[in-house]
């Protein structure tokens, strides 16, 4: 299980190859890649600044990965979350989950990204036509994460 916070971009192919190299018995690797959009809340976005709480962000990401392994029985998973200034269409976040079967991998990726959006200490400031604006937590993200609570 790997969780990284970094400024540098990531390569999906390289990250998949890393997981494949760590485990045999993988029948599926599911992925999610999030990008900087050019719109938000009806405003034109030209870029974004992502900040995090160093040390605590990594702890939160590893806790989410541990929970995903326990809940879905995945063999391995990776989270890469970028920070710093990002332009429209740049990659922000990568989530990979590897399991013997596809269903567990799909569910684990969905679970990981839902919890990441609500439990990891990251903050986004969008550069818009109306100036820089902090992105507020969305109720839809909380609702998505709440469905995993038993």
C-alpha positions in Angstrom: 0.0 0.0 0.0 1.4 3.3 -1.0 0.3 6.9 -0.4 2.2 9.9 -1.6 1.7 13.6 -1.6 3.8 15.4 -4.2 4.1 18.4 -6.5 5.3 16.3 -9.4 2.9 14.8 -12.0 2.4 11.0 -12.0 2.2 8.5 -14.7 -0.7 6.0 -14.6 1.2 3.3 -16.5 4.2 3.5 -14.1 2.0 3.3 -11.0 0.1 0.3 -12.4 3.4 -1.4 -13.2 4.6 -0.9 -9.6 1.5 -2.6 -8.1 1.8 -5.5 -10.6 5.4 -5.9 -9.6 4.6 -6.1 -5.9 1.9 -8.8 -6.1 1.0 -11.9 -8.0 -2.6 -13.1 -8.0 -3.9 -9.8 -9.2 -6.9 -10.3 -11.4 -7.9 -6.6 -11.7 -6.6 -3.1 -11.1 -9.2 -0.4 -11.0 -8.3 3.3 -11.2 -9.5 6.8 -10.7 -7.7 9.9 -12.0 -9.0 13.4 -11.1 -8.2 16.5 -13.1 -8.5 20.2 -12.7 -11.7 21.3 -14.4 -12.1 24.6 -16.3 -15.4 25.4 -14.4 -16.7 25.3 -10.9 -20.0 26.5 -9.5 -20.8 28.2 -12.7 -17.4 30.1 -12.7 -14.6 29.8 -15.3 -11.5 28.4 -13.6 -8.0 29.0 -14.9 -6.1 27.0 -12.3 -5.9 25.8 -8.7 -3.7 25.8 -5.7 -3.8 22.7 -3.6 -2.5 22.8 0.0 -2.2 20.0 2.6 -1.3 19.5 6.2 2.1 17.8 5.9 2.5 14.6 7.8 -1.2 14.5 8.8 -2.3 14.1 5.1 -0.1 11.0 4.7 -1.4 9.5 7.9 -5.0 10.0 6.8 -4.3 8.5 3.4 -2.7 5.4 4.9 -5.6 5.0 7.3 -8.0 5.1 4.3 -5.9 2.5 2.5 -5.9 0.2 5.6 -9.7 0.6 5.9 -10.1 -0.3 2.2 -8.0 -3.4 2.5 -10.0 -4.5 5.5 -13.4 -3.8 3.9 -12.8 -5.0 0.4 -9.9 -7.6 0.8 -7.8 -5.8 -1.8 -4.2 -7.0 -2.3 -2.7 -3.5 -2.8 -3.6 0.1 -3.5 -2.0 3.4 -4.3 -3.0 7.0 -3.7 -1.0 9.8 -5.2 -2.3 13.3 -4.4 -0.6 16.4 -5.9 -0.2 19.7 -4.2 0.9 23.2 -5.4 -0.2 25.2 -8.3 -2.0 23.2 -11.0 -3.3 24.4 -14.4 -6.6 23.3 -16.0 -6.5 19.7 -17.2 -3.6 18.7 -15.0 -3.9 15.6 -13.0 -4.7 16.1 -9.3 -5.2 12.6 -7.8 -4.7 9.0 -8.6 -6.3 6.0 -6.8 -5.5 2.4 -7.8 -6.8 -0.7 -6.2 -5.7 -4.3 -7.0 -7.6 -7.4 -6.1 -8.1 -11.0 -7.4 -11.5 -9.9 -8.9 -12.8 -6.7 -10.5 -15.7 -6.0 -8.2 -13.6 -5.6 -5.1 -11.2 -3.3 -7.0 -14.0 -1.1 -8.3 -15.6 -0.8 -4.9 -12.3 -0.1 -3.2 -11.5 2.7 -5.6 -14.9 4.3 -5.0 -14.6 3.9 -1.3 -11.0 5.4 -1.2 -11.9 8.5 -3.3 -15.1 9.1 -1.3 -13.2 9.0 2.0 -10.2 11.0 0.6 -12.6 13.8 -0.3 -14.0 14.0 3.2 -11.3 12.8 5.6 -7.9 13.9 4.2 -6.6 17.4 5.1 -6.3 19.0 1.6 -7.6 22.4 0.7 -8.3 23.8 -2.8 -8.2 27.4 -3.9 -9.4 28.0 -7.4 -8.3 30.9 -9.6 -11.5 32.1 -11.3 -12.7 35.1 -13.3 -14.0 36.5 -10.0 -10.6 36.1 -8.2 -9.2 33.4 -6.0 -11.8 31.4 -4.1 -11.4 28.6 -1.5 -13.5 25.5 -2.4 -16.0 24.7 0.3 -16.8 21.1 1.3 -19.6 19.8 -0.8 -22.6 18.1 0.8 -22.6 15.6 -2.0 -19.1 14.4 -1.0 -20.3 13.9 2.6 -23.3 12.0 1.4 -21.1 9.8 -0.8 -18.8 9.0 2.1 -21.7 8.4 4.5 -22.9 5.4 2.5 -19.8 3.4 3.5 -20.5 3.9 7.3 -22.0 0.8 8.8 
